[in-house]
């Protein structure tokens, strides 16, 4: 970033030195069972290697040649298929890790009669298909999948080796994960929506990881019986699948309410268990709409909640099999944060809806000079006008009257954010509003600095404004497991809540949110936002709104202005639920 002048909405402040943590998008493998015939490497071209001298020895340099890629991949795949873990590992650049994983492949995953068939090479990358038999207690079943390896050259001696990564063994594996065949640690579940209709990943792709997490947490409570499965057991281990020789005790599992950030994954069912039924708060119709709308967009995530109860009605991501940005994302929320900031200013009587409020072109605090979009100003304007147009300087100008922890306390105590105590039923990030000083504190007032949110958090903010009380979002009733939902230490006054609803409704009919909110009625309100991220050409677009007993929020990464990118997505959800 590096610019000392800051813009609102279309170009909100971005701060030098602040890294925006990005969700790691984990791609799921497509698993197919198919016959494997003989195949040959497809080789053509390939960059030539040079040489350098080390003493009297000439060491090859440069990218591996096509012949080297072919030979290295062939020898590695052959040793792996033969079950010679030591020989295969010696052909990688991490012999210790590779040997351990390849040994576990047969011992823990119980994969035998392995056939590995290379596909068409692309440079140093060689895709291949794996076919094997999974055997457990006299029952066998075929399993096939696709993966790839990359051949690299070792600098010290010029040798060509397989670049070892767990994903070479299976594309679902990450460091510390392992494949295990045995009795599943968690019985299967039949998750149903609020109307009793079954929820499946095939019908609702964004719920794939959510359903895995629900099984991990509620499999036993739902009353099912475990089957025999080949599973990916994650490194951050809770309730691992139990292999025949696995000595893990059930008591060793963690009891964190929302289980792992990435749940274990079933790859193949050897013997089916009996699923128990688990009722969720999802609305099948709203979830279908969320899937449909996010599929139309790139890098979009949306959540819908019910303000009167906190029930989560829908959640979807454009990349449904990747990282769950809707629940676990951690992004600067831009000007949607001004809803929380406004509640604080109203409570402290530093602002009044129709009171005069400064909105100059620039405002300086902590050595930083902030500005509005296109350097606009509102002369003799009110706080209502500044909120509706999303004037940055109207908020920055109040920084000198605040303590460094004022916004942090407001977010935690009134909106229930940043306390790391939500128990929605699956892993979630509860937002973060750290205590900051000087320019960073000022930037936090407009949703930059160190503030981090996701659509679940911002949908909850809109819901809190609508109902006047924070109700922790959840997708499984606490009655199922007697868990305690998070609460906020205090609620805003009725006058403050009414003022916020007034401001958000005005923004929805006459401010930056007017276009997407057009025609949605008197019981609606909204706030737009955009947040700059270092390295992005366009800011992330945000939008949060409510209508009746629905509240929704969305982010479209690199979407630009929130009213144009995320606004139509939220509108679609409010209309679908209306």
C-alpha positions as CSV (number, residue, x, y, z in Angstrom):
1,X,0.0,0.0,0.0
2,X,2.2,2.8,1.3
3,X,-0.1,5.7,0.4
4,X,-0.6,8.2,3.2
5,X,-3.9,9.5,1.8
6,X,-6.9,7.2,2.4
7,X,-10.1,6.8,0.5
8,X,-13.5,5.6,1.6
9,X,-15.7,2.8,0.2
10,X,-14.2,2.6,-3.3
11,X,-10.8,2.9,-1.8
12,X,-10.7,2.6,2.0
13,X,-7.5,3.0,4.0
14,X,-4.8,0.3,3.7
15,X,-1.9,0.4,6.1
16,X,1.7,-0.3,5.4
17,X,3.1,-3.2,7.4
18,X,-0.3,-4.8,8.1
19,X,-0.6,-8.2,6.6
20,X,-4.0,-9.5,5.7
21,X,-4.2,-13.1,6.6
22,X,-5.6,-15.1,3.7
23,X,-7.5,-18.2,3.9
24,X,-5.6,-21.1,2.5
25,X,-7.8,-22.6,-0.2
26,X,-7.6,-26.4,0.0
27,X,-8.6,-28.1,-3.2
28,X,-10.4,-31.4,-2.9
29,X,-9.4,-34.3,-5.1
30,X,-11.8,-35.9,-7.5
31,X,-11.8,-39.6,-6.7
32,X,-12.8,-42.0,-9.3
33,X,-12.6,-45.8,-9.4
34,X,-11.4,-46.9,-12.8
35,X,-9.4,-49.6,-14.4
36,X,-5.7,-48.9,-14.9
37,X,-4.0,-50.0,-18.1
38,X,-0.3,-49.7,-19.0
39,X,0.7,-46.2,-20.0
40,X,3.9,-44.5,-21.0
41,X,5.3,-41.1,-20.1
42,X,4.6,-38.5,-22.8
43,X,7.9,-36.7,-23.3
44,X,8.7,-33.9,-25.6
45,X,11.1,-31.0,-25.5
46,X,12.5,-30.2,-22.1
47,X,15.1,-27.6,-21.1
48,X,18.6,-28.7,-21.3
49,X,20.9,-28.8,-18.3
50,X,24.2,-27.0,-17.9
51,X,27.1,-28.0,-15.6
52,X,29.2,-26.5,-12.9
53,X,32.5,-27.8,-11.5
54,X,32.9,-28.9,-7.9
55,X,36.6,-29.8,-7.6
56,X,37.2,-32.4,-10.4
57,X,33.5,-33.3,-10.6
58,X,31.1,-31.7,-13.1
59,X,27.7,-31.2,-11.5
60,X,24.6,-30.8,-13.7
61,X,22.6,-27.6,-13.2
62,X,19.4,-26.2,-14.5
63,X,16.0,-27.8,-14.8
64,X,15.8,-31.6,-15.1
65,X,15.7,-32.8,-18.7
66,X,12.7,-34.8,-20.0
67,X,14.8,-38.0,-19.8
68,X,15.7,-37.2,-16.2
69,X,12.1,-36.5,-15.3
70,X,11.0,-39.8,-17.0
71,X,13.6,-41.9,-15.2
72,X,13.2,-40.4,-11.8
73,X,9.4,-40.6,-11.8
74,X,9.5,-44.1,-13.2
75,X,11.9,-45.4,-10.6
76,X,10.0,-43.7,-7.7
77,X,6.6,-44.9,-8.8
78,X,8.0,-48.4,-9.4
79,X,9.5,-48.6,-5.9
80,X,6.4,-47.2,-4.3
81,X,4.2,-49.8,-6.1
82,X,6.4,-52.6,-5.0
83,X,6.1,-51.6,-1.4
84,X,9.8,-50.7,-1.1
85,X,9.4,-47.5,1.0
86,X,13.1,-47.1,1.7
87,X,14.0,-47.2,-2.0
88,X,11.2,-44.9,-3.0
89,X,12.1,-42.4,-0.2
90,X,15.7,-42.4,-1.3
91,X,14.5,-40.9,-4.6
92,X,12.9,-37.9,-2.9
93,X,14.4,-34.7,-1.4
94,X,13.0,-35.6,2.1
95,X,13.9,-39.2,2.7
96,X,12.8,-39.3,6.3
97,X,9.3,-37.9,5.8
98,X,8.8,-39.8,2.6
99,X,9.7,-43.1,4.1
100,X,7.4,-42.6,7.1
101,X,4.5,-41.7,4.8
102,X,5.1,-44.5,2.4
103,X,5.4,-47.0,5.2
104,X,2.1,-45.8,6.7
105,X,0.5,-46.0,3.3
106,X,0.5,-49.8,3.5
107,X,0.5,-50.3,7.3
108,X,-2.2,-47.8,8.4
109,X,-4.1,-47.2,5.2
110,X,-3.9,-50.9,4.3
111,X,-3.5,-50.2,0.6
112,X,-2.1,-53.2,-1.4
113,X,-1.8,-54.3,-5.0
114,X,-0.8,-50.8,-5.8
115,X,-0.6,-49.8,-9.5
116,X,0.7,-46.3,-10.5
117,X,0.2,-45.2,-14.0
118,X,1.9,-42.0,-15.2
119,X,0.1,-39.5,-17.4
120,X,1.2,-36.8,-19.8
121,X,4.2,-34.9,-18.4
122,X,4.2,-31.1,-18.3
123,X,7.7,-29.9,-17.7
124,X,8.9,-31.3,-14.5
125,X,5.4,-32.3,-13.3
126,X,4.2,-35.8,-13.9
127,X,0.5,-36.6,-13.1
128,X,-0.3,-40.2,-12.3
129,X,-3.2,-42.4,-11.5
130,X,-3.1,-44.7,-8.5
131,X,-5.2,-47.9,-8.1
132,X,-5.1,-50.2,-5.1
133,X,-7.1,-52.6,-3.0
134,X,-8.1,-51.6,0.5
135,X,-8.4,-54.6,2.8
136,X,-9.6,-54.8,6.4
137,X,-10.7,-57.9,8.4
138,X,-11.2,-60.0,5.3
139,X,-13.1,-57.4,3.3
140,X,-11.5,-55.8,0.3
141,X,-12.5,-52.9,-1.9
142,X,-10.8,-51.2,-4.9
143,X,-9.9,-47.6,-4.7
144,X,-8.5,-45.2,-7.3
145,X,-7.5,-41.6,-7.4
146,X,-5.2,-39.1,-9.2
147,X,-2.2,-37.2,-8.0
148,X,1.0,-35.7,-9.4
149,X,4.7,-35.4,-8.6
150,X,7.4,-32.9,-9.5
151,X,11.0,-33.7,-10.2
152,X,13.6,-31.2,-9.0
153,X,17.4,-31.1,-9.2
154,X,19.5,-31.1,-6.0
155,X,22.0,-28.3,-6.0
156,X,24.7,-30.1,-4.1
157,X,25.3,-32.9,-6.6
158,X,22.9,-32.3,-9.5
159,X,20.8,-35.4,-8.7
160,X,17.2,-35.4,-9.8
161,X,14.7,-36.3,-7.1
162,X,11.0,-36.2,-6.4
163,X,10.0,-33.0,-4.6
164,X,8.4,-34.6,-1.6
165,X,5.1,-33.3,-0.3
166,X,2.3,-35.3,1.4
167,X,0.0,-34.5,-1.5
168,X,2.2,-36.7,-3.7
169,X,0.9,-39.7,-1.7
170,X,-2.7,-38.4,-1.9
171,X,-3.9,-34.9,-3.0
172,X,-6.0,-34.6,0.2
173,X,-2.9,-34.9,2.5
174,X,-1.2,-32.0,4.1
175,X,1.8,-32.0,6.5
176,X,1.1,-34.2,9.5
177,X,-2.0,-35.8,8.0
178,X,-2.2,-39.6,7.3
179,X,-4.3,-42.1,5.7
180,X,-6.0,-44.7,8.0
181,X,-8.3,-47.6,7.3
182,X,-10.3,-48.9,10.2
183,X,-13.3,-48.3,12.3
184,X,-14.3,-44.7,11.9
185,X,-13.9,-42.6,15.0
186,X,-17.3,-40.9,14.3
187,X,-20.5,-42.6,13.2
188,X,-22.0,-41.2,10.0
189,X,-24.8,-38.6,10.2
190,X,-27.8,-37.7,8.2
191,X,-27.9,-33.9,8.5
192,X,-31.3,-32.4,7.7
193,X,-32.4,-28.8,7.3
194,X,-35.0,-27.0,9.4
195,X,-37.8,-28.7,7.4
196,X,-36.3,-32.2,7.8
197,X,-34.9,-32.5,4.2
198,X,-31.5,-34.2,4.0
199,X,-28.5,-32.0,3.4
200,X,-25.8,-33.5,1.1
201,X,-22.6,-32.2,-0.4
202,X,-23.9,-33.3,-3.8
203,X,-26.9,-31.0,-3.5
204,X,-25.2,-28.2,-1.6
205,X,-21.5,-28.2,-2.5
206,X,-20.5,-25.5,0.0
207,X,-21.7,-27.7,2.9
208,X,-19.1,-30.5,2.2
209,X,-16.6,-29.5,4.9
210,X,-19.4,-28.4,7.2
211,X,-21.1,-31.8,7.0
212,X,-17.7,-33.4,7.8
213,X,-17.3,-31.2,10.8
214,X,-20.8,-31.9,12.0
215,X,-20.2,-35.6,11.8
216,X,-17.0,-35.2,13.7
217,X,-18.7,-33.3,16.5
218,X,-22.1,-34.9,16.6
219,X,-21.7,-38.3,15.2
220,X,-22.1,-40.0,18.6
221,X,-24.7,-37.6,19.8
222,X,-26.8,-38.3,16.7
223,X,-27.0,-42.0,17.7
224,X,-25.4,-43.7,14.7
225,X,-22.9,-46.6,14.5
226,X,-19.5,-46.3,12.9
227,X,-18.5,-48.1,9.7
228,X,-15.2,-49.2,8.3
229,X,-13.5,-46.5,6.2
230,X,-10.4,-45.2,4.6
231,X,-10.0,-41.7,5.9
232,X,-7.7,-38.7,6.0
233,X,-6.9,-38.2,9.6
234,X,-5.9,-34.6,10.1
235,X,-2.7,-33.5,12.0
236,X,-4.6,-31.3,14.5
237,X,-6.2,-34.5,15.6
238,X,-9.5,-34.9,17.3
239,X,-11.4,-38.2,17.2
240,X,-9.0,-40.0,14.8
241,X,-10.2,-42.9,12.7
242,X,-8.9,-46.0,14.6
243,X,-6.8,-48.4,12.7
244,X,-6.5,-52.0,13.9
245,X,-3.1,-51.3,15.5
246,X,-3.9,-47.8,16.6
247,X,-3.5,-47.2,20.3
248,X,-5.2,-43.8,20.4
249,X,-7.6,-43.6,23.3
250,X,-10.9,-41.9,23.0
251,X,-9.9,-39.9,26.0
252,X,-7.0,-38.5,24.1
253,X,-9.2,-36.5,21.8
254,X,-9.6,-32.8,22.4
255,X,-13.0,-31.6,23.5
256,X,-12.9,-28.2,21.8
257,X,-16.5,-27.5,20.9
258,X,-16.1,-26.8,17.3
259,X,-13.5,-29.6,16.6
260,X,-10.8,-29.2,14.0
261,X,-10.4,-26.3,11.7
262,X,-10.2,-28.9,8.9
263,X,-12.2,-32.1,9.7
264,X,-11.2,-35.7,8.9
265,X,-12.4,-36.8,5.5
266,X,-13.8,-40.1,4.4
267,X,-12.3,-41.3,1.1
268,X,-13.8,-44.8,0.8
269,X,-16.4,-46.7,2.8
270,X,-15.5,-50.4,3.2
271,X,-18.5,-51.3,5.4
272,X,-21.3,-48.8,5.9
273,X,-22.2,-47.7,9.4
274,X,-25.7,-46.6,10.5
275,X,-26.2,-42.8,10.3
276,X,-27.9,-40.9,13.1
277,X,-30.1,-37.9,12.2
278,X,-28.9,-34.4,13.1
279,X,-31.2,-31.4,12.6
280,X,-29.6,-28.2,11.6
281,X,-30.8,-24.6,11.3
282,X,-30.2,-24.4,7.6
283,X,-33.0,-23.5,5.2
284,X,-32.8,-25.7,2.2
285,X,-34.3,-23.0,-0.1
286,X,-32.0,-20.3,1.2
287,X,-29.0,-22.6,1.0
288,X,-29.9,-23.4,-2.6
289,X,-30.1,-19.7,-3.4
290,X,-26.7,-19.1,-1.7
291,X,-25.1,-21.8,-3.7
292,X,-26.6,-20.5,-6.9
293,X,-25.6,-16.9,-6.3
294,X,-22.0,-17.5,-5.2
295,X,-21.5,-19.9,-8.2
296,X,-22.2,-16.9,-10.5
297,X,-19.3,-14.9,-8.9
298,X,-15.6,-15.3,-8.3
299,X,-14.3,-15.3,-4.8
300,X,-17.6,-14.6,-3.1
301,X,-18.9,-15.8,0.3
302,X,-22.2,-15.1,1.9
303,X,-24.0,-16.0,5.2
304,X,-27.7,-15.5,6.2
305,X,-28.8,-15.5,9.9
306,X,-32.1,-15.0,11.8
307,X,-31.8,-12.0,14.0
308,X,-34.5,-13.0,16.5
309,X,-32.7,-16.3,17.3
310,X,-29.2,-16.3,15.9
311,X,-29.9,-19.4,13.7
312,X,-27.7,-19.7,10.6
313,X,-30.0,-20.2,7.6
314,X,-27.4,-20.4,4.8
315,X,-23.7,-20.1,4.0
316,X,-21.9,-20.6,0.7
317,X,-18.6,-19.9,-1.1
318,X,-17.7,-19.5,-4.7
319,X,-15.1,-22.2,-4.2
320,X,-17.3,-24.7,-2.4
321,X,-14.7,-27.4,-1.9
322,X,-12.0,-24.9,-0.7
323,X,-11.4,-22.9,2.4
324,X,-14.7,-21.9,4.2
325,X,-14.3,-18.2,3.9
326,X,-17.9,-17.6,5.0
327,X,-17.2,-19.0,8.5
328,X,-13.5,-19.0,8.9
329,X,-12.3,-16.1,6.8
330,X,-10.2,-13.3,8.4
331,X,-10.4,-10.2,6.2
332,X,-10.5,-6.4,6.8
333,X,-14.2,-5.5,6.7
334,X,-13.7,-2.0,5.4
335,X,-16.5,0.5,6.0
336,X,-19.0,-2.1,7.2
337,X,-17.1,-1.8,10.4
338,X,-18.6,1.7,10.7
339,X,-21.8,0.2,12.1
340,X,-19.9,-0.9,15.2
341,X,-17.9,2.4,15.3
342,X,-21.1,4.4,15.0
343,X,-22.7,2.5,17.9
344,X,-19.7,3.6,20.0
345,X,-19.8,7.2,18.9
346,X,-23.6,7.4,19.6
347,X,-23.2,5.9,23.0
348,X,-20.3,8.3,23.9
349,X,-22.4,11.2,22.5
350,X,-19.6,12.0,20.0
351,X,-22.2,11.8,17.3
352,X,-26.0,12.2,16.9
353,X,-28.0,11.1,13.9
354,X,-29.0,14.6,12.8
355,X,-26.4,16.6,14.6
356,X,-23.7,18.5,12.7
357,X,-20.7,16.3,12.1
358,X,-17.4,17.2,10.3
359,X,-16.7,15.5,7.0
360,X,-13.6,17.3,5.6
361,X,-11.5,16.2,2.6
362,X,-8.7,15.1,4.9
363,X,-8.2,14.1,8.5
364,X,-4.8,13.4,10.1
365,X,-4.1,11.2,13.1
366,X,-1.0,9.4,14.4
367,X,1.0,10.9,11.6
368,X,-1.2,9.6,8.8
369,X,-3.3,11.7,6.5
370,X,-6.6,10.0,5.6
371,X,-8.9,11.1,2.8
372,X,-12.4,10.4,1.4
373,X,-13.2,8.8,-1.9
374,X,-12.3,11.3,-4.6
375,X,-11.4,13.7,-1.8
376,X,-15.1,14.6,-1.3
377,X,-16.3,16.6,1.7
378,X,-19.7,17.4,3.2
379,X,-19.9,21.0,4.3
380,X,-22.1,21.6,7.3
381,X,-23.4,18.0,7.0
382,X,-24.9,15.7,9.7
383,X,-23.7,12.4,11.0
384,X,-26.6,10.8,9.0
385,X,-25.1,12.2,5.8
386,X,-21.6,11.0,6.7
387,X,-22.8,7.5,7.5
388,X,-24.9,7.2,4.4
389,X,-22.1,8.4,2.1
390,X,-19.5,6.5,4.2
391,X,-17.3,9.5,5.0
392,X,-14.0,8.2,6.4
393,X,-12.9,11.5,7.9
394,X,-16.1,11.8,9.9
395,X,-14.9,8.8,11.9
396,X,-11.1,9.5,11.8
397,X,-11.8,13.0,13.3
398,X,-13.1,11.4,16.4
399,X,-10.0,9.2,17.1
400,X,-8.4,11.9,19.4
401,X,-11.4,11.6,21.7
402,X,-11.2,7.8,22.1
403,X,-9.0,5.5,24.2
404,X,-6.9,2.9,22.3
405,X,-9.2,0.1,23.5
406,X,-12.5,1.9,23.0
407,X,-13.4,0.1,19.7
408,X,-12.2,-3.2,21.0
409,X,-14.4,-3.0,24.1
410,X,-17.4,-2.0,22.0
411,X,-17.0,-4.9,19.6
412,X,-16.5,-7.4,22.4
413,X,-19.0,-6.1,24.9
414,X,-21.9,-5.2,22.7
415,X,-21.5,-7.3,19.5
416,X,-19.9,-10.4,21.0
417,X,-16.9,-10.2,18.6
418,X,-13.3,-11.1,19.1
419,X,-13.8,-13.1,22.3
420,X,-13.0,-16.5,20.8
421,X,-16.0,-18.1,22.5
422,X,-18.6,-18.8,19.7
423,X,-19.8,-22.3,19.5
424,X,-21.8,-22.4,16.3
425,X,-21.4,-26.2,15.8
426,X,-18.5,-26.2,13.4
427,X,-15.2,-24.3,13.3
428,X,-15.5,-20.6,13.0
429,X,-13.5,-17.4,13.4
430,X,-15.1,-15.0,15.8
431,X,-13.7,-11.8,14.5
432,X,-10.8,-9.7,15.8
433,X,-10.6,-6.1,16.9
434,X,-7.2,-5.8,18.6
435,X,-6.2,-2.8,20.7
436,X,-4.1,-0.5,18.6
437,X,-2.6,2.9,18.9
438,X,-2.0,6.0,16.7
439,X,-2.8,5.6,13.0
440,X,-3.6,2.0,13.3
441,X,-6.3,2.7,15.9
442,X,-7.8,5.4,13.6
443,X,-7.8,3.0,10.7
444,X,-9.6,0.4,12.8
445,X,-12.5,2.9,13.1
446,X,-13.1,2.5,9.3
447,X,-12.5,-1.3,9.2
448,X,-8.8,-1.4,8.3
449,X,-5.8,-1.6,10.6
450,X,-5.8,-4.9,12.4
451,X,-9.6,-5.5,12.3
452,X,-10.6,-8.8,10.8
453,X,-14.0,-10.3,10.0
454,X,-15.8,-12.7,7.8
455,X,-19.4,-12.8,6.4
456,X,-20.7,-14.7,9.5
457,X,-19.4,-12.0,11.8
458,X,-20.8,-9.2,9.7
459,X,-24.2,-10.9,9.3
460,X,-24.2,-11.1,13.1
461,X,-23.5,-7.4,13.3
462,X,-26.5,-6.6,11.1
463,X,-28.6,-9.0,13.1
464,X,-27.6,-7.4,16.4
465,X,-28.6,-4.0,15.1
466,X,-31.9,-5.3,13.9
467,X,-32.8,-7.1,17.1
468,X,-31.0,-4.8,19.5
469,X,-29.3,-7.7,21.2
470,X,-26.3,-9.9,20.3
471,X,-27.4,-13.5,19.8
472,X,-24.6,-15.9,18.9
473,X,-25.1,-17.5,15.5
474,X,-25.4,-21.3,15.5
475,X,-26.4,-24.1,13.1
476,X,-27.0,-26.8,15.6
477,X,-29.3,-26.2,18.6
478,X,-27.5,-26.1,22.0
479,X,-30.1,-28.6,23.2
480,X,-28.4,-31.3,21.2
481,X,-25.2,-31.2,23.3
482,X,-26.0,-28.9,26.2
483,X,-23.4,-26.4,25.2
484,X,-23.6,-22.8,26.2
485,X,-23.8,-20.2,23.5
486,X,-21.7,-17.0,23.8
487,X,-23.4,-13.9,25.1
488,X,-22.3,-10.2,25.1
489,X,-21.6,-8.6,28.5
490,X,-24.0,-5.7,27.8
491,X,-26.5,-4.6,25.2
492,X,-26.8,-1.2,23.6
493,X,-29.6,1.1,24.7
494,X,-32.8,1.1,22.9
495,X,-32.1,4.6,21.8
496,X,-28.7,3.6,20.3
497,X,-30.2,0.6,18.5
498,X,-33.0,2.8,17.1
499,X,-30.4,5.3,15.9
500,X,-28.4,2.6,14.1
501,X,-31.5,1.3,12.4
502,X,-32.3,4.8,11.3
503,X,-28.8,5.3,9.9
504,X,-28.7,1.9,8.1
505,X,-32.2,2.4,6.6
506,X,-31.3,5.8,5.3
507,X,-28.2,4.3,3.7
508,X,-30.4,1.7,2.1
509,X,-32.8,4.2,0.6
510,X,-30.6,7.3,0.0
511,X,-26.9,6.3,0.5
512,X,-24.3,4.0,-0.9
513,X,-26.5,0.9,-0.5
514,X,-29.6,2.3,-2.3
515,X,-29.2,0.5,-5.6
516,X,-29.0,-3.1,-4.2
517,X,-31.6,-2.4,-1.5
518,X,-34.2,-0.7,-3.8
519,X,-37.7,-1.7,-3.0
520,X,-37.0,-3.9,0.0
521,X,-39.3,-2.0,2.3
522,X,-39.2,0.0,5.5
523,X,-37.9,-2.8,7.8
524,X,-34.5,-2.9,6.0
525,X,-31.1,-1.4,6.5
526,X,-27.6,-1.8,5.0
527,X,-24.0,-0.7,5.0
528,X,-21.5,-1.0,2.2
529,X,-17.8,-1.4,2.5
530,X,-14.6,-2.0,0.6
531,X,-11.2,-2.8,2.0
532,X,-7.8,-2.5,0.3
533,X,-5.4,-5.4,0.6
534,X,-1.7,-5.2,-0.3
535,X,-1.0,-6.8,-3.6
536,X,-4.6,-6.6,-4.9
537,X,-5.5,-4.4,-7.8
538,X,-9.0,-3.9,-6.5
539,X,-10.3,-3.8,-2.9
540,X,-12.5,-6.5,-1.4
541,X,-16.2,-5.5,-1.6
542,X,-18.4,-5.9,1.5
543,X,-22.1,-5.6,2.2
544,X,-24.2,-6.2,5.3
545,X,-27.9,-5.7,5.6
546,X,-31.1,-6.9,7.2
547,X,-34.7,-7.1,6.1
548,X,-37.4,-8.3,8.4
549,X,-36.1,-11.3,10.4
550,X,-33.2,-11.9,8.0
551,X,-29.7,-10.5,8.2
552,X,-27.0,-11.3,5.6
553,X,-23.5,-10.3,4.8
554,X,-21.2,-11.0,1.9
555,X,-17.7,-10.3,0.7
556,X,-16.4,-10.5,-2.9
557,X,-12.6,-10.5,-2.9
558,X,-11.2,-8.0,-5.3
559,X,-14.8,-7.1,-6.1
560,X,-14.3,-3.3,-5.7
561,X,-17.1,-1.2,-4.3
562,X,-19.2,-3.2,-2.0
563,X,-22.5,-1.9,-3.2
564,X,-21.7,-3.0,-6.8
565,X,-20.1,-6.4,-6.0
566,X,-21.4,-7.8,-2.7
567,X,-24.6,-5.8,-2.6
568,X,-26.5,-7.7,-5.3
569,X,-25.5,-11.0,-3.6
570,X,-27.0,-9.9,-0.3
571,X,-30.1,-8.6,-2.0
572,X,-30.7,-11.9,-3.7
573,X,-30.6,-13.6,-0.3
574,X,-32.9,-11.2,1.4
575,X,-35.4,-11.5,-1.5
576,X,-35.1,-15.3,-1.5
577,X,-35.9,-15.4,2.2
578,X,-38.7,-12.8,2.0
